[in-house]
Amino acid sequence: MSTSLHAPQPQSQGAPHILDNPAWAALTGPHARFAERVGRAARYPADVSPFTALADPADPRAWEDLAALVGPGGETAVPGVTTPPDGWELVAAIKGVQLVDTSLRAEPAPEAVRLGPTDVPEILELIALTDPGPFLPRTVELGTYLGIRHEGRLIAMAGERLRPPGWTEISAVCTDPAHRGRGLATRLVRAVAAGIRERGDTPFLHASAANTGAIRLYESIGFTLRRHTDFLLVRAPGGRPADAEGGRAASHE
């Protein structure tokens, strides 16, 4: 991938950085109200976010707790993990990058409107059209989401997702293809960042490593590549998930 504009920031040899495991930091911090947790594993509700997190991905006990949390054969998305342990099946993997705000000019966007639960049907339509990443019916509850409308129709949006202490992730950045090239995404990123900065947090974001165009854009407006990271979809040891078994049984009744 051509993210050669900046090298990743050097990592400290001391304690892990909070952004090395942002989902866990969020679920045990500002987003604790969303957490479904078993010991060293936690996840968001299924209609909020697909992500689960481990206190320490290198700890076998955390994976045991995750198996208990998702159930035998349960599938779950685990960010920041390179390889699942024995017994777990790797279903899919996405190479990603993490970028942090180092020189972004944050400013409000007067034309942007706050999006809420009543806007979710329109949001999901825009997400389906643009595919910026997972967005579920209650994802809008994670933070502030802003949108831009044209003739009443939602054509661009961006908002807040993971929120580890001191940091907030900008996510769901997307623009209707018919309205690209007008800088709408950049204006929304700056506006969301302005709200994040107002409460004393620093913006960061994730992108697919394959989306080099988006990475170049983020770097050009003041984000710096911090690290490469994987997003894995894994299946827990055991049989089929309970709902699949139930559906199979029902089909034979």
C-alpha positions as CSV (number, residue, x, y, z in Angstrom):
1,M,0.0,0.0,0.0
2,S,1.2,3.5,-0.7
3,T,1.0,5.1,2.7
4,S,4.6,6.3,2.4
5,L,3.6,9.9,3.1
6,H,4.6,9.4,6.7
7,A,6.1,6.5,8.6
8,P,4.3,5.2,11.6
9,Q,5.1,7.0,14.8
10,P,7.7,5.1,16.9
11,Q,6.3,3.0,19.7
12,S,7.4,3.3,23.3
13,Q,9.2,0.3,24.8
14,G,7.4,1.0,28.1
15,A,3.7,0.5,28.9
16,P,1.4,-0.2,25.9
17,H,-0.3,2.9,24.4
18,I,-4.0,3.2,25.0
19,L,-4.6,3.2,21.3
20,D,-2.9,-0.2,21.0
21,N,-6.2,-1.6,22.4
22,P,-8.8,1.2,22.0
23,A,-11.9,-1.0,22.0
24,W,-11.0,-2.5,25.4
25,A,-10.1,1.0,26.8
26,A,-13.5,2.3,25.5
27,L,-15.6,-0.6,26.8
28,T,-13.9,-0.4,30.3
29,G,-14.0,3.5,30.2
30,P,-16.3,6.0,28.6
31,H,-18.4,3.3,26.9
32,A,-18.7,1.0,29.9
33,R,-22.5,1.5,29.8
34,F,-22.6,-0.4,26.5
35,A,-20.3,-3.3,27.7
36,E,-21.4,-6.9,27.8
37,R,-18.5,-8.5,29.7
38,V,-17.2,-11.8,30.9
39,G,-13.9,-11.3,32.8
40,R,-11.2,-10.3,30.5
41,A,-13.4,-10.0,27.4
42,A,-16.1,-7.4,26.5
43,R,-18.2,-6.5,23.5
44,Y,-20.8,-3.9,22.4
45,P,-24.4,-5.0,22.0
46,A,-25.0,-6.6,18.6
47,D,-27.1,-3.7,17.3
48,V,-24.5,-1.1,18.4
49,S,-21.1,-2.3,17.1
50,P,-19.7,-5.6,15.9
51,F,-16.5,-5.2,17.9
52,T,-15.3,-7.3,20.9
53,A,-12.2,-6.6,22.9
54,L,-9.7,-8.5,25.1
55,A,-7.9,-7.0,28.0
56,D,-4.7,-8.7,26.7
57,P,-4.9,-10.5,23.3
58,A,-1.8,-12.5,24.3
59,D,-3.5,-13.9,27.4
60,P,-5.2,-17.3,26.8
61,R,-7.6,-16.6,29.7
62,A,-8.9,-13.6,27.9
63,W,-9.8,-15.8,24.9
64,E,-11.4,-18.3,27.2
65,D,-13.6,-15.5,28.6
66,L,-14.4,-14.4,25.0
67,A,-15.5,-17.9,24.1
68,A,-17.8,-17.8,27.1
69,L,-19.1,-14.4,26.0
70,V,-19.9,-15.3,22.4
71,G,-20.9,-18.9,23.0
72,P,-19.8,-22.1,21.1
73,G,-19.3,-21.5,17.5
74,G,-20.1,-17.8,17.9
75,E,-18.6,-15.3,15.4
76,T,-17.2,-12.0,16.5
77,A,-15.0,-9.2,15.2
78,V,-11.8,-8.6,17.2
79,P,-9.6,-5.6,16.3
80,G,-5.9,-5.4,16.8
81,V,-5.3,-9.1,16.8
82,T,-2.9,-10.8,14.4
83,T,-3.7,-14.5,14.8
84,P,-6.4,-16.2,16.8
85,P,-5.3,-19.0,19.2
86,D,-5.7,-22.7,18.5
87,G,-9.3,-23.8,18.4
88,W,-10.5,-20.5,17.0
89,E,-11.3,-20.3,13.3
90,L,-10.3,-17.3,11.3
91,V,-13.3,-16.4,9.1
92,A,-12.0,-13.1,7.6
93,A,-9.3,-10.6,8.0
94,I,-8.9,-6.9,7.0
95,K,-5.6,-5.1,7.0
96,G,-6.1,-1.6,8.5
97,V,-4.2,1.4,9.6
98,Q,-4.6,3.7,12.6
99,L,-4.1,7.5,12.2
100,V,-4.0,10.2,14.9
101,D,-4.6,13.9,14.7
102,T,-1.3,15.8,14.8
103,S,-2.1,19.0,12.9
104,L,-5.7,18.9,11.8
105,R,-7.5,22.2,11.5
106,A,-10.7,21.6,13.4
107,E,-13.7,23.9,12.8
108,P,-17.5,23.8,12.9
109,A,-19.4,23.2,9.7
110,P,-22.4,25.6,9.8
111,E,-24.3,23.5,7.2
112,A,-23.9,20.3,9.2
113,V,-26.9,18.9,11.2
114,R,-26.8,16.6,14.2
115,L,-28.0,13.1,13.4
116,G,-30.0,11.0,15.8
117,P,-32.1,7.9,16.1
118,T,-34.9,9.2,13.8
119,D,-32.3,9.6,11.0
120,V,-31.1,6.0,11.2
121,P,-33.0,4.7,8.2
122,E,-31.4,7.4,6.0
123,I,-28.0,6.8,7.6
124,L,-28.3,3.1,6.8
125,E,-29.2,3.9,3.2
126,L,-26.1,6.1,2.8
127,I,-23.9,3.4,4.5
128,A,-25.2,0.8,2.1
129,L,-24.4,3.0,-0.8
130,T,-20.9,4.0,0.3
131,D,-19.7,1.1,2.5
132,P,-17.4,3.1,4.9
133,G,-17.5,0.2,7.5
134,P,-20.0,-1.4,9.9
135,F,-22.9,0.8,11.0
136,L,-25.8,-0.7,12.9
137,P,-29.2,0.6,14.1
138,R,-27.8,1.9,17.5
139,T,-24.3,2.9,16.4
140,V,-25.5,6.5,16.4
141,E,-25.7,6.3,20.2
142,L,-21.9,6.0,20.5
143,G,-21.3,9.7,20.0
144,T,-22.0,12.8,17.9
145,Y,-22.9,12.1,14.3
146,L,-23.1,15.0,11.8
147,G,-24.6,15.1,8.3
148,I,-25.0,17.3,5.4
149,R,-28.3,17.3,3.4
150,H,-29.0,18.4,-0.1
151,E,-32.7,19.1,-1.0
152,G,-33.6,17.4,2.3
153,R,-31.7,14.2,1.5
154,L,-28.7,13.0,3.5
155,I,-25.6,13.0,1.2
156,A,-22.6,13.0,3.6
157,M,-21.9,12.1,7.2
158,A,-19.2,11.5,9.8
159,G,-19.3,10.8,13.5
160,E,-17.7,9.3,16.7
161,R,-17.2,5.6,17.4
162,L,-14.6,4.2,19.9
163,R,-13.9,6.5,22.8
164,P,-10.9,5.4,24.9
165,P,-10.1,7.8,27.7
166,G,-8.6,11.0,26.2
167,W,-9.3,10.0,22.6
168,T,-12.3,9.7,20.2
169,E,-12.4,7.8,17.0
170,I,-13.9,9.5,13.9
171,S,-15.8,7.0,11.9
172,A,-18.5,6.4,9.2
173,V,-17.0,9.1,7.0
174,C,-18.9,8.9,3.7
175,T,-20.3,10.9,0.8
176,D,-22.9,9.9,-1.7
177,P,-21.0,9.3,-5.0
178,A,-23.1,11.8,-6.8
179,H,-21.9,14.6,-4.5
180,R,-18.2,13.7,-4.2
181,G,-15.4,16.2,-5.1
182,R,-17.0,19.0,-3.1
183,G,-15.0,18.5,0.1
184,L,-18.0,17.4,2.2
185,A,-16.2,14.6,4.0
186,T,-13.3,16.9,4.9
187,R,-15.7,19.6,6.3
188,L,-17.5,16.9,8.4
189,V,-14.2,15.4,9.7
190,R,-13.1,18.9,10.8
191,A,-16.5,19.6,12.4
192,V,-16.6,16.3,14.3
193,A,-13.0,16.9,15.4
194,A,-13.9,20.3,16.7
195,G,-16.4,18.8,19.0
196,I,-13.9,16.1,20.2
197,R,-11.3,18.8,20.9
198,E,-13.8,20.9,22.8
199,R,-14.1,18.2,25.5
200,G,-10.4,17.7,25.6
201,D,-10.0,14.5,23.6
202,T,-7.7,13.9,20.6
203,P,-9.2,12.6,17.3
204,F,-8.0,9.4,15.7
205,L,-9.4,7.1,13.1
206,H,-9.0,3.8,11.3
207,A,-9.1,3.0,7.6
208,S,-8.7,0.0,5.4
209,A,-5.0,-0.3,4.3
210,A,-6.4,-0.9,0.8
211,N,-8.1,2.5,0.8
212,T,-5.0,4.5,-0.1
213,G,-7.0,7.4,-1.4
214,A,-8.7,8.0,1.9
215,I,-5.4,7.5,3.8
216,R,-3.8,10.2,1.6
217,L,-6.7,12.5,2.2
218,Y,-6.5,12.1,6.0
219,E,-2.7,12.6,6.0
220,S,-3.1,15.7,3.8
221,I,-5.5,17.4,6.4
222,G,-3.4,16.7,9.4
223,F,-3.6,13.0,10.5
224,T,-0.4,10.9,10.9
225,L,-0.1,7.2,10.4
226,R,0.5,5.7,13.8
227,R,0.4,1.9,13.3
228,H,-0.8,-0.9,11.1
229,T,-3.5,-3.1,12.6
230,D,-5.7,-6.1,11.7
231,F,-9.4,-6.5,12.1
232,L,-10.3,-10.2,12.4
233,L,-13.6,-12.0,12.2
234,V,-13.2,-15.2,14.2
235,R,-15.4,-18.1,15.2
236,A,-15.2,-19.6,18.7
237,P,-14.5,-23.2,19.4
238,G,-17.5,-25.5,19.5
239,G,-20.5,-26.2,17.5
240,R,-22.8,-23.9,15.6
241,P,-24.2,-20.8,17.4
242,A,-27.3,-21.6,19.3
243,D,-29.5,-19.6,17.0
244,A,-28.2,-21.6,14.0
245,E,-28.9,-24.9,15.8
246,G,-32.3,-23.7,16.7
247,G,-33.1,-22.7,13.1
248,R,-31.8,-26.1,11.9
249,A,-34.0,-27.9,14.4
250,A,-37.0,-25.8,13.5
251,S,-36.6,-26.5,9.8
252,H,-37.2,-30.2,10.5
253,E,-40.3,-29.7,12.6
